[in-house]
Amino acid sequence: MPNLRDIRRKIDAIKKIGQITRAMNMVAAAKLRGAQARLEQFRPYGDKYKEVIQELVSSGAVLPSQFPLTQVREVRAVGLILVTADRGLCGAFNANLIKEAESFIGEQEGQGRKVKMICVGKKGYQYFRRRGEVLEAFPDVMGKVMMQDARTIARRAMTAFLNEEIDEAYLIYGYFINVVRQIPKREKILPISFEAQEEAPERAFTGAPIYEPSPEELFEQILPMYVNTRVYAAMLETAVSEQAARMTAMDNANRACEDMVRDLTLLFNKTRQASITKELMDIVGGAEALKG
């Protein structure tokens, strides 16, 4: 029969854990609101870069093949920017990103290509630092996503591409759909490629736009900035997804604590009742023995 004192200690310990998970849920919810607001504000900004580049390509004002960041060559080495969280306790979020990265590495190595990684976030770096070649790691940058960090990461990838250390570069990050669903997403960022739009969007004016500075100079300057925005967007998406996953995980953990406390309380009551019944039977048995 379980000891009543041990059961009570387990109940008290689980209640304390429940208090911690409830607090972490509230903190994650507060961080989620702020991060989600930043993400929603940035998404139109990032999409505008793509729109401007597509307009330049569609107008025929520039030839993308003339610029270094758009050069397509034979692929021998592939760069992978893996964006994960710095912290755990967010369910299977980091594990799903790592699994997607392993799948990507397997596909590339199956084609005879070497994969060189840039790990953003502590969890991905801790897993891959002994598995394959890590060009550079950026741990402890996901607590507060900053544009200067995204520029540094993007610059490292672009430098590796221009120096022919890698021939392509991909992003893997957590894409935020809603609070209960976040999925790993794979995106190619180098070489930059845009197809000319078959039908231009309807506008209130007619005629070709006039660019200042020249389209070639504008295109050359905007390409690195576009890569910066894609890396920054991936970091924002991952940060929002992390908080949403942690909020869900802590909510599930809190419910599990409540279920365990309920089951242990029932066991405690049953054990106490059995103990009382046993004591009564001993008293009654003793009384009957005295009468005999």
C-alpha positions in Angstrom: 0.0 0.0 0.0 1.4 3.4 -0.9 2.6 5.7 1.9 0.2 8.6 2.5 3.2 11.0 3.2 4.8 10.1 -0.2 1.5 10.7 -2.0 1.1 14.0 -0.4 4.7 15.0 -1.3 4.0 14.0 -4.9 0.8 16.1 -5.0 2.6 19.2 -3.6 5.5 18.8 -6.1 3.2 18.5 -9.1 1.2 21.5 -7.9 4.4 23.5 -7.8 5.3 22.3 -11.4 1.8 23.3 -12.5 2.4 26.8 -11.1 5.6 27.1 -13.1 4.0 25.8 -16.4 1.1 28.2 -15.9 3.5 31.2 -15.4 5.5 30.1 -18.5 2.3 29.9 -20.5 1.4 33.5 -19.5 4.9 34.7 -20.3 4.9 33.0 -23.7 1.4 34.5 -24.5 2.7 38.0 -23.7 5.8 37.5 -25.8 3.7 36.0 -28.6 1.5 39.1 -28.9 4.5 41.4 -29.3 6.4 39.1 -31.7 3.3 38.5 -33.8 2.7 42.3 -34.1 6.2 42.7 -35.4 5.8 39.9 -37.9 2.5 41.2 -39.3 4.1 44.7 -39.7 7.2 43.3 -41.4 5.5 40.9 -43.9 4.2 43.7 -46.3 7.7 45.3 -46.1 9.4 42.1 -47.1 6.9 41.4 -49.9 7.5 44.9 -51.3 11.1 44.0 -52.0 10.1 41.1 -54.1 7.5 43.1 -55.9 10.0 45.8 -56.9 12.5 43.3 -58.1 9.8 41.5 -60.2 8.8 44.8 -61.7 12.4 45.6 -62.7 12.8 42.1 -64.3 9.4 42.3 -66.0 10.1 45.7 -67.5 13.2 44.5 -69.2 15.2 47.3 -67.6 17.8 44.9 -66.2 19.2 41.5 -67.1 19.4 39.5 -63.8 22.1 37.2 -65.1 24.6 40.1 -65.1 24.7 40.4 -61.3 26.8 38.2 -59.0 24.0 37.2 -56.6 21.9 35.8 -59.5 24.6 33.7 -61.1 23.5 30.0 -61.6 26.4 27.5 -61.7 27.0 23.8 -61.2 26.0 22.9 -57.6 28.8 21.1 -55.7 28.2 22.6 -52.3 25.0 23.9 -50.7 24.7 26.3 -47.8 21.9 25.8 -45.3 20.8 28.5 -42.8 19.0 26.6 -40.1 17.0 28.9 -37.8 15.9 27.3 -34.5 15.1 28.6 -31.0 17.7 29.3 -28.3 15.5 27.6 -25.6 13.6 24.4 -25.3 10.3 23.6 -23.5 8.3 24.3 -26.7 7.2 20.8 -27.6 8.5 19.3 -30.8 9.2 22.6 -32.4 13.0 22.5 -32.5 12.9 18.7 -33.1 10.8 19.2 -36.3 13.2 21.9 -37.6 16.2 19.6 -37.0 14.3 16.7 -38.7 13.6 18.9 -41.7 17.3 19.9 -41.8 18.4 16.3 -41.7 16.0 15.4 -44.5 17.4 18.2 -46.6 21.0 17.1 -45.9 20.2 13.6 -46.8 18.7 14.7 -50.1 21.7 16.8 -51.0 24.3 14.3 -50.0 22.3 11.7 -52.0 23.0 13.9 -55.1 26.7 14.1 -54.3 26.6 17.6 -52.9 28.3 18.8 -49.7 26.2 20.7 -47.2 27.7 23.6 -45.2 25.6 25.0 -42.4 25.0 28.3 -40.8 23.2 27.7 -37.5 21.1 30.4 -36.1 19.8 29.7 -32.6 21.4 27.6 -29.9 19.3 24.4 -30.3 20.3 23.8 -33.9 23.9 24.5 -33.2 24.0 22.1 -30.2 22.7 19.3 -32.4 24.8 19.9 -35.6 28.1 21.0 -34.2 29.4 17.4 -34.1 27.5 16.4 -37.3 28.9 17.9 -40.5 30.5 21.1 -41.3 29.2 24.3 -39.6 30.5 27.4 -41.4 29.4 29.7 -38.6 27.0 29.6 -35.6 24.9 32.5 -34.2 23.6 31.2 -30.8 21.8 33.5 -28.4 20.3 35.8 -31.1 16.7 34.5 -31.0 15.8 36.0 -27.7 15.4 39.4 -29.3 15.4 39.3 -33.1 17.4 42.3 -34.5 17.9 43.4 -38.1 21.7 43.8 -37.5 22.0 40.1 -36.6 20.0 39.2 -39.8 22.4 41.4 -41.9 25.4 39.7 -40.4 24.0 36.2 -41.1 22.9 37.1 -44.6 26.3 38.7 -45.3 28.1 35.5 -44.2 25.9 33.5 -46.6 26.4 35.9 -49.5 30.2 36.0 -48.9 30.3 32.3 -49.1 28.3 32.3 -52.3 30.4 35.0 -54.0 33.7 33.2 -52.9 32.2 30.0 -54.4 32.4 28.2 -51.0 28.7 27.3 -51.8 26.8 27.3 -55.0 23.3 27.6 -53.5 21.8 28.7 -50.2 18.6 27.6 -48.5 16.7 28.7 -45.4 14.9 26.3 -43.0 12.8 28.0 -40.4 9.6 27.7 -38.5 6.7 29.2 -40.4 3.9 30.6 -38.3 0.4 29.7 -39.5 -1.6 30.2 -36.3 -1.2 29.6 -32.6 -1.8 25.9 -32.8 0.1 25.2 -36.1 3.7 26.0 -37.0 5.5 24.1 -39.8 9.1 23.8 -40.9 9.6 25.7 -44.2 12.3 25.4 -46.7 13.2 28.4 -48.9 15.9 29.0 -51.5 17.6 32.4 -51.2 20.7 32.1 -53.4 21.1 32.5 -56.2 18.3 35.0 -56.3 15.9 34.2 -59.1 12.7 36.0 -60.2 10.5 35.2 -63.1 9.0 38.0 -65.1 5.3 38.5 -64.4 3.1 37.5 -67.4 0.4 40.0 -66.5 1.3 43.2 -64.7 -1.1 44.3 -62.0 -3.6 46.9 -62.9 -2.6 50.4 -62.0 -4.2 53.8 -61.9 -1.6 55.2 -64.3 -0.1 54.1 -67.6 3.5 54.2 -68.9 6.7 52.8 -67.6 8.0 54.0 -64.2 11.1 56.2 -64.1 13.8 54.9 -61.7 16.2 57.1 -59.8 19.0 56.0 -59.6 19.2 53.9 -62.8 17.5 50.4 -62.8 20.9 48.6 -62.9 22.2 50.5 -59.9 19.0 50.1 -58.0 18.9 46.4 -58.8 22.5 45.9 -57.6 21.8 47.6 -54.3 18.4 46.0 -53.6 19.5 42.4 -54.1 21.6 42.1 -50.9 18.9 44.0 -49.0 16.4 41.4 -50.3 18.5 38.6 -48.8 18.7 40.5 -45.5 14.9 40.8 -45.4 14.5 37.1 -46.1 16.8 36.1 -43.3 15.2 38.6 -40.9 11.7 37.4 -41.9 12.8 33.8 -41.2 14.1 34.8 -37.8 10.8 36.6 -37.0 8.7 33.7 -38.2 10.7 31.3 -36.0 10.5 33.6 -33.0 6.7 33.8 -33.2 6.4 30.1 -33.9 8.6 29.3 -30.8 6.4 31.3 -28.5 3.2 29.8 -29.9 4.6 26.3 -29.6 5.8 27.0 -26.0 2.4 28.4 -25.1 0.7 25.3 -26.4 3.3 23.0 -24.7 2.9 24.7 -21.4 -0.9 24.6 -21.6 -0.7 20.9 -22.3 1.8 20.4 -19.4 -0.5 22.4 -17.0 -3.4 20.2 -18.0 -1.3 17.1 -17.4 -0.4 18.4 -14.0 -4.0 18.9 -13.1 -4.9 15.4 -14.3 -2.0 13.9 -12.2 -3.1 15.9 -9.1 -6.6 14.6 -9.6 -5.5 11.0 -9.9 -3.1 11.2 -7.0 -5.7 12.9 -4.8 -8.1 10.1 -5.6 -5.3 7.6 -4.7 -4.6 9.5 -1.5 -8.3 9.4 -0.5 -8.6 5.7 -1.3 -5.4 4.9 0.6 -6.5 6.9 3.6 -9.9 5.2 3.6 -8.3 1.8 3.4 -6.0 2.7 6.3 -9.0 3.9 8.4 -10.9 0.8 7.5 -7.9 -1.4 8.5 -7.6 0.4 11.8 -11.3 0.0 12.5 -11.1 -3.7 11.7 -8.2 -4.1 14.1 -10.2 -2.3 16.8 -13.3 -4.4 16.2 -11.2 -7.6 16.1 -9.5 -6.6 19.4 -12.9 -5.9 21.0 -14.3 -9.2 19.8 -11.2 -11.0 21.2 -11.7 -9.4 24.6 -15.3 -10.4 24.7 -14.3 -14.0 23.9 
